[in-house]
Amino acid sequence: MEKTELLSGTLDLLILRVLKSGPVHGFGIGEKIHVLSKEILEVEEGSLYPSLYRMEAKGWIKSDWGQSEKGRRAKIYSLTKNGIRQLDDERESWLRVAFAIGEVLKNA
């Protein structure tokens, strides 16, 4: 299947959604997005980590050192209360925009 690039502004929403299910290391976040999107979306490391650092600076996520499933030392990311609120806000906004785009496509 052809690789699809993420629309601008959607990566934060997807990361927050993945972290709502529980703490995950960075590489695992990208993997989960890929799997949950039925292997349509692929997140490049060059996009993923800057988003994680930015969201951590905003207080939406936090990180602690831990171990990956393979026993390697890794930063484990988790959602904060502010991150849960941000996820709700971004999800609502995304659903409004997706509905509007659908309406335009349907009626064009």
A tleap script that builds the chain and sets N, CA, C and O, in Angstrom:
source leaprc.protein.ff14SB
mol = sequence {
  NMET GLU LYS THR GLU LEU LEU SER GLY THR
  LEU ASP LEU LEU ILE LEU ARG VAL LEU LYS
  SER GLY PRO VAL HIE GLY PHE GLY ILE GLY
  GLU LYS ILE HIE VAL LEU SER LYS GLU ILE
  LEU GLU VAL GLU GLU GLY SER LEU TYR PRO
  SER LEU TYR ARG MET GLU ALA LYS GLY TRP
  ILE LYS SER ASP TRP GLY GLN SER GLU LYS
  GLY ARG ARG ALA LYS ILE TYR SER LEU THR
  LYS ASN GLY ILE ARG GLN LEU ASP ASP GLU
  ARG GLU SER TRP LEU ARG VAL ALA PHE ALA
  ILE GLY GLU VAL LEU LYS ASN CALA
}
set mol.1.N position { 0.834 -1.181 0.000 }
set mol.1.CA position { 0.000 0.000 0.000 }
set mol.1.C position { 0.879 1.244 0.000 }
set mol.1.O position { 1.953 1.259 0.602 }
set mol.2.N position { 0.418 2.272 -0.672 }
set mol.2.CA position { 1.166 3.508 -0.783 }
set mol.2.C position { 1.228 4.246 0.549 }
set mol.2.O position { 0.240 4.326 1.278 }
set mol.3.N position { 2.394 4.777 0.849 }
set mol.3.CA position { 2.588 5.556 2.071 }
set mol.3.C position { 1.863 6.886 1.941 }
set mol.3.O position { 1.942 7.548 0.906 }
set mol.4.N position { 1.155 7.274 3.002 }
set mol.4.CA position { 0.400 8.526 3.013 }
set mol.4.C position { 0.993 9.459 4.048 }
set mol.4.O position { 1.246 9.066 5.186 }
set mol.5.N position { 1.211 10.700 3.641 }
set mol.5.CA position { 1.757 11.685 4.569 }
set mol.5.C position { 0.647 12.259 5.433 }
set mol.5.O position { -0.500 12.373 5.000 }
set mol.6.N position { 1.000 12.616 6.648 }
set mol.6.CA position { 0.041 13.214 7.575 }
set mol.6.C position { -0.287 14.634 7.159 }
set mol.6.O position { 0.575 15.362 6.666 }
set mol.7.N position { -1.529 15.021 7.357 }
set mol.7.CA position { -1.916 16.406 7.129 }
set mol.7.C position { -1.290 17.272 8.221 }
set mol.7.O position { -1.123 16.835 9.359 }
set mol.8.N position { -0.958 18.476 7.862 }
set mol.8.CA position { -0.363 19.400 8.818 }
set mol.8.C position { -1.266 19.545 10.044 }
set mol.8.O position { -2.475 19.734 9.916 }
set mol.9.N position { -0.671 19.456 11.218 }
set mol.9.CA position { -1.417 19.646 12.448 }
set mol.9.C position { -2.074 18.399 13.014 }
set mol.9.O position { -2.673 18.462 14.088 }
set mol.10.N position { -1.981 17.270 12.328 }
set mol.10.CA position { -2.644 16.067 12.834 }
set mol.10.C position { -1.742 15.195 13.693 }
set mol.10.O position { -2.244 14.360 14.446 }
set mol.11.N position { -0.439 15.360 13.605 }
set mol.11.CA position { 0.470 14.476 14.337 }
set mol.11.C position { 0.266 14.602 15.847 }
set mol.11.O position { 0.225 13.588 16.543 }
set mol.12.N position { 0.137 15.817 16.362 }
set mol.12.CA position { -0.078 15.984 17.804 }
set mol.12.C position { -1.334 15.236 18.247 }
set mol.12.O position { -1.322 14.542 19.264 }
set mol.13.N position { -2.409 15.378 17.488 }
set mol.13.CA position { -3.670 14.704 17.803 }
set mol.13.C position { -3.467 13.191 17.860 }
set mol.13.O position { -3.950 12.536 18.784 }
set mol.14.N position { -2.765 12.640 16.891 }
set mol.14.CA position { -2.553 11.187 16.855 }
set mol.14.C position { -1.678 10.715 18.006 }
set mol.14.O position { -1.946 9.671 18.601 }
set mol.15.N position { -0.644 11.469 18.322 }
set mol.15.CA position { 0.234 11.107 19.446 }
set mol.15.C position { -0.556 11.132 20.750 }
set mol.15.O position { -0.468 10.201 21.550 }
set mol.16.N position { -1.328 12.196 20.965 }
set mol.16.CA position { -2.127 12.292 22.185 }
set mol.16.C position { -3.098 11.125 22.284 }
set mol.16.O position { -3.291 10.567 23.364 }
set mol.17.N position { -3.708 10.755 21.165 }
set mol.17.CA position { -4.666 9.639 21.172 }
set mol.17.C position { -3.970 8.326 21.530 }
set mol.17.O position { -4.503 7.540 22.314 }
set mol.18.N position { -2.800 8.082 20.971 }
set mol.18.CA position { -2.054 6.860 21.288 }
set mol.18.C position { -1.707 6.838 22.773 }
set mol.18.O position { -1.830 5.799 23.421 }
set mol.19.N position { -1.277 7.970 23.316 }
set mol.19.CA position { -0.873 8.012 24.717 }
set mol.19.C position { -2.059 7.906 25.672 }
set mol.19.O position { -1.881 7.578 26.845 }
set mol.20.N position { -3.266 8.179 25.182 }
set mol.20.CA position { -4.439 8.017 26.040 }
set mol.20.C position { -4.596 6.551 26.459 }
set mol.20.O position { -5.174 6.265 27.508 }
set mol.21.N position { -4.089 5.632 25.648 }
set mol.21.CA position { -4.167 4.204 25.961 }
set mol.21.C position { -3.117 3.766 26.972 }
set mol.21.O position { -3.172 2.645 27.478 }
set mol.22.N position { -2.152 4.647 27.273 }
set mol.22.CA position { -1.131 4.319 28.254 }
set mol.22.C position { 0.245 4.741 27.794 }
set mol.22.O position { 0.434 5.089 26.628 }
set mol.23.N position { 1.219 4.714 28.706 }
set mol.23.CA position { 2.582 5.138 28.393 }
set mol.23.C position { 3.230 4.284 27.304 }
set mol.23.O position { 3.045 3.068 27.246 }
set mol.24.N position { 3.999 4.961 26.439 }
set mol.24.CA position { 4.667 4.290 25.314 }
set mol.24.C position { 5.970 5.027 25.026 }
set mol.24.O position { 6.058 6.240 25.219 }
set mol.25.N position { 6.988 4.287 24.561 }
set mol.25.CA position { 8.232 4.941 24.138 }
set mol.25.C position { 8.041 5.517 22.735 }
set mol.25.O position { 7.115 5.134 22.021 }
set mol.26.N position { 8.918 6.433 22.349 }
set mol.26.CA position { 8.772 7.161 21.089 }
set mol.26.C position { 8.586 6.285 19.877 }
set mol.26.O position { 7.643 6.484 19.111 }
set mol.27.N position { 9.464 5.316 19.682 }
set mol.27.CA position { 9.360 4.437 18.512 }
set mol.27.C position { 8.027 3.699 18.526 }
set mol.27.O position { 7.411 3.497 17.479 }
set mol.28.N position { 7.583 3.295 19.718 }
set mol.28.CA position { 6.314 2.586 19.849 }
set mol.28.C position { 5.122 3.445 19.461 }
set mol.28.O position { 4.125 2.931 18.956 }
set mol.29.N position { 5.217 4.749 19.691 }
set mol.29.CA position { 4.138 5.656 19.289 }
set mol.29.C position { 3.980 5.623 17.776 }
set mol.29.O position { 2.870 5.487 17.261 }
set mol.30.N position { 5.094 5.749 17.072 }
set mol.30.CA position { 5.054 5.693 15.612 }
set mol.30.C position { 4.506 4.368 15.109 }
set mol.30.O position { 3.721 4.331 14.161 }
set mol.31.N position { 4.921 3.279 15.748 }
set mol.31.CA position { 4.427 1.952 15.359 }
set mol.31.C position { 2.926 1.837 15.566 }
set mol.31.O position { 2.216 1.319 14.704 }
set mol.32.N position { 2.437 2.321 16.711 }
set mol.32.CA position { 1.002 2.227 17.005 }
set mol.32.C position { 0.180 3.038 16.012 }
set mol.32.O position { -0.875 2.585 15.567 }
set mol.33.N position { 0.646 4.220 15.663 }
set mol.33.CA position { -0.072 5.022 14.668 }
set mol.33.C position { -0.137 4.258 13.347 }
set mol.33.O position { -1.178 4.231 12.691 }
set mol.34.N position { 0.965 3.647 12.966 }
set mol.34.CA position { 1.019 2.873 11.719 }
set mol.34.C position { 0.025 1.705 11.746 }
set mol.34.O position { -0.708 1.484 10.782 }
set mol.35.N position { 0.009 0.969 12.847 }
set mol.35.CA position { -0.880 -0.187 12.978 }
set mol.35.C position { -2.339 0.250 13.055 }
set mol.35.O position { -3.189 -0.302 12.356 }
set mol.36.N position { -2.636 1.242 13.906 }
set mol.36.CA position { -4.023 1.686 14.082 }
set mol.36.C position { -4.602 2.309 12.810 }
set mol.36.O position { -5.818 2.311 12.618 }
set mol.37.N position { -3.743 2.832 11.950 }
set mol.37.CA position { -4.207 3.423 10.690 }
set mol.37.C position { -4.292 2.376 9.580 }
set mol.37.O position { -4.400 2.713 8.401 }
set mol.38.N position { -4.241 1.108 9.970 }
set mol.38.CA position { -4.273 -0.001 8.996 }
set mol.38.C position { -3.097 0.092 8.032 }
set mol.38.O position { -3.212 -0.223 6.847 }
set mol.39.N position { -1.958 0.535 8.571 }
set mol.39.CA position { -0.681 0.653 7.860 }
set mol.39.C position { -0.699 1.687 6.743 }
set mol.39.O position { 0.078 1.595 5.792 }
set mol.40.N position { -1.591 2.677 6.859 }
set mol.40.CA position { -1.659 3.744 5.863 }
set mol.40.C position { -0.734 4.899 6.245 }
set mol.40.O position { -0.041 5.456 5.393 }
set mol.41.N position { -0.726 5.256 7.529 }
set mol.41.CA position { 0.089 6.377 7.994 }
set mol.41.C position { 1.422 5.883 8.529 }
set mol.41.O position { 1.502 4.881 9.240 }
set mol.42.N position { 2.459 6.615 8.166 }
set mol.42.CA position { 3.800 6.294 8.653 }
set mol.42.C position { 4.424 7.580 9.180 }
set mol.42.O position { 4.535 8.569 8.455 }
set mol.43.N position { 4.826 7.561 10.431 }
set mol.43.CA position { 5.395 8.747 11.059 }
set mol.43.C position { 6.916 8.650 11.014 }
set mol.43.O position { 7.506 7.701 11.531 }
set mol.44.N position { 7.530 9.629 10.399 }
set mol.44.CA position { 8.985 9.679 10.308 }
set mol.44.C position { 9.571 10.183 11.628 }
set mol.44.O position { 8.982 11.039 12.288 }
set mol.45.N position { 10.725 9.653 12.005 }
set mol.45.CA position { 11.381 10.081 13.249 }
set mol.45.C position { 11.638 11.577 13.252 }
set mol.45.O position { 11.569 12.219 14.300 }
set mol.46.N position { 11.935 12.136 12.083 }
set mol.46.CA position { 12.213 13.571 11.970 }
set mol.46.C position { 11.008 14.438 12.276 }
set mol.46.O position { 11.155 15.634 12.528 }
set mol.47.N position { 9.823 13.859 12.257 }
set mol.47.CA position { 8.603 14.571 12.633 }
set mol.47.C position { 8.161 14.199 14.042 }
set mol.47.O position { 7.697 15.049 14.802 }
set mol.48.N position { 8.310 12.916 14.384 }
set mol.48.CA position { 7.819 12.405 15.660 }
set mol.48.C position { 8.502 13.058 16.858 }
set mol.48.O position { 7.836 13.606 17.736 }
set mol.49.N position { 9.826 12.998 16.892 }
set mol.49.CA position { 10.528 13.469 18.083 }
set mol.49.C position { 10.412 14.977 18.309 }
set mol.49.O position { 10.242 15.396 19.454 }
set mol.50.N position { 10.494 15.811 17.268 }
set mol.50.CA position { 10.248 17.238 17.516 }
set mol.50.C position { 8.840 17.490 18.077 }
set mol.50.O position { 8.664 18.366 18.924 }
set mol.51.N position { 7.845 16.734 17.615 }
set mol.51.CA position { 6.487 16.881 18.154 }
set mol.51.C position { 6.448 16.476 19.621 }
set mol.51.O position { 5.832 17.160 20.438 }
set mol.52.N position { 7.099 15.373 19.959 }
set mol.52.CA position { 7.131 14.926 21.353 }
set mol.52.C position { 7.787 15.977 22.245 }
set mol.52.O position { 7.277 16.283 23.322 }
set mol.53.N position { 8.918 16.533 21.798 }
set mol.53.CA position { 9.618 17.535 22.601 }
set mol.53.C position { 8.764 18.792 22.760 }
set mol.53.O position { 8.710 19.375 23.843 }
set mol.54.N position { 8.101 19.207 21.689 }
set mol.54.CA position { 7.251 20.395 21.732 }
set mol.54.C position { 6.061 20.183 22.675 }
set mol.54.O position { 5.724 21.061 23.469 }
set mol.55.N position { 5.433 19.010 22.578 }
set mol.55.CA position { 4.276 18.728 23.428 }
set mol.55.C position { 4.683 18.580 24.889 }
set mol.55.O position { 3.915 18.927 25.787 }
set mol.56.N position { 5.877 18.072 25.130 }
set mol.56.CA position { 6.368 17.986 26.508 }
set mol.56.C position { 6.607 19.389 27.070 }
set mol.56.O position { 6.296 19.660 28.229 }
set mol.57.N position { 7.162 20.277 26.242 }
set mol.57.CA position { 7.399 21.657 26.684 }
set mol.57.C position { 6.087 22.386 26.985 }
set mol.57.O position { 6.047 23.264 27.847 }
set mol.58.N position { 5.022 22.023 26.279 }
set mol.58.CA position { 3.705 22.632 26.512 }
set mol.58.C position { 2.979 22.011 27.702 }
set mol.58.O position { 1.940 22.516 28.126 }
set mol.59.N position { 3.517 20.924 28.242 }
set mol.59.CA position { 2.911 20.286 29.402 }
set mol.59.C position { 1.805 19.297 29.062 }
set mol.59.O position { 1.059 18.880 29.948 }
set mol.60.N position { 1.686 18.914 27.792 }
set mol.60.CA position { 0.649 17.959 27.384 }
set mol.60.C position { 1.058 16.516 27.651 }
set mol.60.O position { 0.212 15.649 27.872 }
set mol.61.N position { 2.364 16.272 27.627 }
set mol.61.CA position { 2.886 14.934 27.903 }
set mol.61.C position { 4.075 15.066 28.850 }
set mol.61.O position { 4.629 16.152 29.018 }
set mol.62.N position { 4.457 13.961 29.460 }
set mol.62.CA position { 5.666 13.940 30.282 }
set mol.62.C position { 6.441 12.683 29.902 }
set mol.62.O position { 5.895 11.758 29.300 }
set mol.63.N position { 7.707 12.667 30.258 }
set mol.63.CA position { 8.532 11.504 29.943 }
set mol.63.C position { 9.354 11.089 31.151 }
set mol.63.O position { 9.744 11.911 31.980 }
set mol.64.N position { 9.601 9.802 31.224 }
set mol.64.CA position { 10.462 9.220 32.245 }
set mol.64.C position { 11.301 8.157 31.569 }
set mol.64.O position { 10.872 7.546 30.590 }
set mol.65.N position { 12.486 7.937 32.085 }
set mol.65.CA position { 13.322 6.881 31.526 }
set mol.65.C position { 12.820 5.527 32.011 }
set mol.65.O position { 12.495 5.353 33.186 }
set mol.66.N position { 12.765 4.591 31.107 }
set mol.66.CA position { 12.326 3.236 31.413 }
set mol.66.C position { 12.930 2.268 30.411 }
set mol.66.O position { 13.958 2.556 29.798 }
set mol.67.N position { 12.291 1.127 30.250 }
set mol.67.CA position { 12.785 0.119 29.318 }
set mol.67.C position { 11.735 -0.188 28.265 }
set mol.67.O position { 10.537 -0.238 28.543 }
set mol.68.N position { 12.224 -0.394 27.042 }
set mol.68.CA position { 11.339 -0.812 25.965 }
set mol.68.C position { 11.053 -2.301 26.130 }
set mol.68.O position { 11.604 -2.956 27.014 }
set mol.69.N position { 10.184 -2.825 25.265 }
set mol.69.CA position { 9.859 -4.255 25.313 }
set mol.69.C position { 11.102 -5.121 25.067 }
set mol.69.O position { 11.164 -6.274 25.495 }
set mol.70.N position { 12.076 -4.551 24.377 }
set mol.70.CA position { 13.304 -5.284 24.063 }
set mol.70.C position { 14.374 -5.106 25.134 }
set mol.70.O position { 15.512 -5.540 24.961 }
set mol.71.N position { 13.999 -4.460 26.250 }
set mol.71.CA position { 14.931 -4.305 27.357 }
set mol.71.C position { 15.912 -3.158 27.208 }
set mol.71.O position { 16.841 -3.031 28.007 }
set mol.72.N position { 15.722 -2.325 26.203 }
set mol.72.CA position { 16.614 -1.185 26.006 }
set mol.72.C position { 16.111 0.020 26.792 }
set mol.72.O position { 14.910 0.176 27.011 }
set mol.73.N position { 17.041 0.865 27.210 }
set mol.73.CA position { 16.688 2.100 27.913 }
set mol.73.C position { 15.986 3.017 26.913 }
set mol.73.O position { 16.478 3.233 25.806 }
set mol.74.N position { 14.848 3.545 27.308 }
set mol.74.CA position { 14.062 4.393 26.403 }
set mol.74.C position { 13.267 5.409 27.212 }
set mol.74.O position { 12.919 5.171 28.369 }
set mol.75.N position { 12.989 6.532 26.589 }
set mol.75.CA position { 12.099 7.519 27.194 }
set mol.75.C position { 10.676 7.030 26.994 }
set mol.75.O position { 10.260 6.731 25.875 }
set mol.76.N position { 9.941 6.953 28.084 }
set mol.76.CA position { 8.553 6.515 28.045 }
set mol.76.C position { 7.679 7.757 28.218 }
set mol.76.O position { 7.817 8.494 29.194 }
set mol.77.N position { 6.790 7.977 27.270 }
set mol.77.CA position { 5.932 9.161 27.277 }
set mol.77.C position { 4.548 8.812 27.801 }
set mol.77.O position { 4.032 7.723 27.551 }
set mol.78.N position { 3.952 9.750 28.532 }
set mol.78.CA position { 2.586 9.562 29.029 }
set mol.78.C position { 1.851 10.896 28.979 }
set mol.78.O position { 2.458 11.965 28.929 }
set mol.79.N position { 0.547 10.800 28.993 }
set mol.79.CA position { -0.339 11.958 28.903 }
set mol.79.C position { -0.498 12.621 30.266 }
set mol.79.O position { -0.573 11.937 31.287 }
set mol.80.N position { -0.548 13.940 30.284 }
set mol.80.CA position { -0.828 14.697 31.507 }
set mol.80.C position { -2.308 15.116 31.499 }
set mol.80.O position { -3.007 14.906 30.508 }
set mol.81.N position { -2.773 15.697 32.585 }
set mol.81.CA position { -4.152 16.212 32.611 }
set mol.81.C position { -4.355 17.270 31.536 }
set mol.81.O position { -5.396 17.302 30.880 }
set mol.82.N position { -3.357 18.140 31.354 }
set mol.82.CA position { -3.443 19.141 30.287 }
set mol.82.C position { -3.492 18.468 28.919 }
set mol.82.O position { -4.171 18.949 28.011 }
set mol.83.N position { -2.781 17.365 28.772 }
set mol.83.CA position { -2.788 16.619 27.516 }
set mol.83.C position { -4.142 16.002 27.221 }
set mol.83.O position { -4.569 15.952 26.068 }
set mol.84.N position { -4.816 15.536 28.256 }
set mol.84.CA position { -6.160 14.969 28.075 }
set mol.84.C position { -7.115 16.062 27.593 }
set mol.84.O position { -7.919 15.835 26.690 }
set mol.85.N position { -7.023 17.244 28.197 }
set mol.85.CA position { -7.864 18.375 27.757 }
set mol.85.C position { -7.534 18.766 26.316 }
set mol.85.O position { -8.430 19.040 25.518 }
set mol.86.N position { -6.243 18.790 25.992 }
set mol.86.CA position { -5.823 19.148 24.644 }
set mol.86.C position { -6.324 18.117 23.630 }
set mol.86.O position { -6.756 18.477 22.536 }
set mol.87.N position { -6.264 16.843 23.996 }
set mol.87.CA position { -6.776 15.787 23.117 }
set mol.87.C position { -8.264 16.009 22.849 }
set mol.87.O position { -8.705 15.924 21.703 }
set mol.88.N position { -9.022 16.284 23.871 }
set mol.88.CA position { -10.457 16.529 23.697 }
set mol.88.C position { -10.704 17.720 22.773 }
set mol.88.O position { -11.551 17.653 21.882 }
set mol.89.N position { -9.961 18.815 22.986 }
set mol.89.CA position { -10.117 20.015 22.153 }
set mol.89.C position { -9.742 19.729 20.705 }
set mol.89.O position { -10.476 20.100 19.789 }
set mol.90.N position { -8.604 19.073 20.492 }
set mol.90.CA position { -8.139 18.797 19.131 }
set mol.90.C position { -9.043 17.794 18.421 }
set mol.90.O position { -9.283 17.909 17.220 }
set mol.91.N position { -9.539 16.816 19.161 }
set mol.91.CA position { -10.440 15.828 18.568 }
set mol.91.C position { -11.724 16.502 18.092 }
set mol.91.O position { -12.190 16.246 16.982 }
set mol.92.N position { -12.292 17.361 18.932 }
set mol.92.CA position { -13.510 18.078 18.571 }
set mol.92.C position { -13.285 18.951 17.336 }
set mol.92.O position { -14.116 18.981 16.428 }
set mol.93.N position { -12.170 19.651 17.309 }
set mol.93.CA position { -11.837 20.511 16.171 }
set mol.93.C position { -11.657 19.674 14.905 }
set mol.93.O position { -12.159 20.041 13.843 }
set mol.94.N position { -10.944 18.555 15.015 }
set mol.94.CA position { -10.708 17.690 13.856 }
set mol.94.C position { -12.030 17.146 13.314 }
set mol.94.O position { -12.232 17.127 12.100 }
set mol.95.N position { -12.924 16.709 14.182 }
set mol.95.CA position { -14.204 16.164 13.732 }
set mol.95.C position { -15.028 17.232 13.011 }
set mol.95.O position { -15.700 16.935 12.024 }
set mol.96.N position { -14.977 18.479 13.503 }
set mol.96.CA position { -15.685 19.581 12.832 }
set mol.96.C position { -15.116 19.818 11.437 }
set mol.96.O position { -15.866 19.957 10.471 }
set mol.97.N position { -13.793 19.863 11.335 }
set mol.97.CA position { -13.141 20.102 10.046 }
set mol.97.C position { -13.401 18.934 9.091 }
set mol.97.O position { -13.700 19.155 7.918 }
set mol.98.N position { -13.290 17.701 9.576 }
set mol.98.CA position { -13.528 16.525 8.724 }
set mol.98.C position { -14.960 16.516 8.207 }
set mol.98.O position { -15.197 16.180 7.047 }
set mol.99.N position { -15.922 16.883 9.060 }
set mol.99.CA position { -17.316 16.970 8.635 }
set mol.99.C position { -17.474 18.017 7.532 }
set mol.99.O position { -18.113 17.763 6.512 }
set mol.100.N position { -16.886 19.189 7.748 }
set mol.100.CA position { -17.003 20.274 6.773 }
set mol.100.C position { -16.385 19.881 5.435 }
set mol.100.O position { -16.973 20.136 4.384 }
set mol.101.N position { -15.216 19.268 5.463 }
set mol.101.CA position { -14.565 18.820 4.227 }
set mol.101.C position { -15.428 17.776 3.530 }
set mol.101.O position { -15.584 17.811 2.309 }
set mol.102.N position { -15.986 16.856 4.295 }
set mol.102.CA position { -16.874 15.838 3.736 }
set mol.102.C position { -18.075 16.465 3.054 }
set mol.102.O position { -18.488 16.020 1.984 }
set mol.103.N position { -18.639 17.498 3.669 }
set mol.103.CA position { -19.787 18.182 3.091 }
set mol.103.C position { -19.417 18.845 1.767 }
set mol.103.O position { -20.175 18.773 0.799 }
set mol.104.N position { -18.252 19.491 1.727 }
set mol.104.CA position { -17.814 20.129 0.486 }
set mol.104.C position { -17.613 19.092 -0.609 }
set mol.104.O position { -18.052 19.294 -1.741 }
set mol.105.N position { -16.952 17.979 -0.282 }
set mol.105.CA position { -16.716 16.926 -1.276 }
set mol.105.C position { -18.017 16.300 -1.748 }
set mol.105.O position { -18.176 15.997 -2.930 }
set mol.106.N position { -18.927 16.111 -0.840 }
set mol.106.CA position { -20.221 15.484 -1.164 }
set mol.106.C position { -21.051 16.383 -2.070 }
set mol.106.O position { -21.752 15.898 -2.957 }
set mol.107.N position { -20.972 17.683 -1.850 }
set mol.107.CA position { -21.817 18.617 -2.570 }
set mol.107.C position { -21.114 19.317 -3.736 }
set mol.107.O position { -21.704 20.187 -4.378 }
set mol.108.N position { -19.885 18.954 -4.010 }
set mol.108.CA position { -19.148 19.616 -5.101 }
set mol.108.C position { -19.555 19.068 -6.456 }
set mol.108.O position { -19.036 19.509 -7.481 }
savepdb mol mol.pdb
quit
